[in-house]
């Protein structure tokens, strides 16, 4: 499971040209019910699955209103910011 959090940073203003901006941290959870499970996680398993993280960001395309491409606007009720950032890198 991938989780996302926006972090505050002195290097990133809260708004740029009236649009909210931020940095994102993605991390993956492992579900363990006891210490034996935790102890059995290998170093390789702790490596992020970057393809999964990017896929989770990218699937926001399903909520993206393509009519806002000419001028980026807020899309109330839908999360699309990760998609627009990933798409701009591809």
C-alpha positions in Angstrom: 0.0 0.0 0.0 1.4 3.4 -0.9 0.7 6.4 1.3 1.3 10.1 0.5 2.0 13.0 2.7 2.7 16.6 1.8 5.6 18.1 3.8 6.2 21.7 4.8 9.5 23.1 3.6 11.1 26.5 3.9 12.2 26.0 0.3 8.7 25.6 -1.0 6.3 28.5 -0.7 2.7 27.6 0.2 1.4 29.3 -2.9 2.9 30.1 -6.3 0.8 32.5 -8.5 -2.2 31.8 -6.3 -1.9 28.0 -6.7 -1.2 25.8 -3.7 2.0 23.8 -4.1 3.9 21.4 -2.0 6.4 18.5 -1.9 5.2 14.9 -1.7 6.5 11.9 0.2 5.3 8.5 -0.8 5.9 5.5 1.4 4.8 1.9 1.4 3.3 0.0 4.3 3.8 -3.6 5.3 1.1 -5.1 7.3 2.5 -7.3 10.1 0.5 -8.6 13.1 3.4 -9.6 15.2 7.2 -9.1 15.8 8.1 -12.3 14.0 6.6 -10.8 10.8 8.4 -7.6 11.3 11.7 -9.4 11.9 11.2 -11.5 8.7 11.1 -8.5 6.4 14.3 -8.5 4.3 16.3 -5.5 3.1 15.2 -6.2 -0.5 11.6 -5.9 0.6 12.2 -2.5 2.1 13.3 -1.2 -1.3 10.5 1.1 -2.6 8.5 -0.2 -5.5 8.9 2.9 -7.6 6.9 1.6 -10.5 3.9 1.1 -8.1 4.4 4.6 -6.6 4.4 6.2 -10.0 1.4 4.1 -11.1 -0.5 5.2 -8.0 0.3 8.9 -8.8 -0.6 8.3 -12.5 -4.0 6.8 -12.0 -5.2 10.2 -10.9 -5.6 10.7 -14.7 -9.0 9.0 -14.3 -10.1 12.1 -12.3 -8.4 14.7 -14.5 -10.6 17.0 -16.5 -8.8 17.5 -19.8 -10.6 20.7 -20.4 -8.3 22.4 -17.9 -5.1 21.7 -19.9 -5.0 25.1 -21.6 -5.1 26.8 -18.2 -4.6 24.7 -15.1 -7.4 25.2 -12.6 -8.4 23.7 -9.4 -10.6 20.6 -9.8 -12.7 20.6 -6.6 -13.3 17.2 -5.1 -10.7 15.4 -7.2 -7.0 14.8 -6.5 -5.1 15.4 -9.7 -1.9 17.2 -8.6 0.3 14.1 -8.6 -0.9 13.2 -12.1 0.0 16.6 -13.5 3.5 16.5 -11.9 4.3 12.9 -13.1 2.9 13.6 -16.6 5.1 16.7 -17.0 8.1 14.5 -16.4 7.2 11.8 -19.0 
